[in-house]
Amino acid sequence: MGATITIASRAPMAIRLTQPEPNPEKPGQTAELTSIVISGAGNAAGVTEGLTHNVDADFYRAWVKANPNHPAVENGMFREVGGDEPDSGIQYGFAPASDAEAADGKAAGKSKPKT
């Protein structure tokens, strides 16, 4: 992996970028294509951009060049930012709800018994 960059995304959800086929005339002959997930910004807290750090610069630029008609590229939803960009503090991921519940001490959908 070469130089890394940070990508700011205004897309309302995460988007998986997959390495372009090395030989488009013979798709599917590559053993395994690399992919990354660019974080989205969609949330109720008003954060306007999701940041994804340590993205391989060559991979990202090759993907953008190979996918000029992707809606996120056409609409300017992604941009490269400097490493000093402040993080939103909101983390999105695939943690089970029970882990998120334990982190904030609140149980979604549970009511307290009346005493």
FENFENPE-V56662 format. One record per backbone hydrogen bond with DSSP energy under -1.0 kcal/mol. CO is the residue of the C=O (numbers start at 1). NH is the residue of the N-H. If there is no record, write none. Layout:
<<CO:NH> <CO:NH>>
This chain:
<<3:57> <5:55> <6:81> <7:52> <8:79> <9:50> <11:41> <15:38> <17:36> <23:26> <26:29> <34:19> <36:17> <38:15> <50:9> <52:7> <55:5> <56:60> <57:61> <58:62> <59:63> <60:64> <61:65> <62:66> <63:67> <67:70> <70:74> <71:75> <72:77> <73:76> <77:10> <79:8> <82:85> <96:100> <97:101> <98:102> <99:103> <100:104> <101:105> <107:110>>
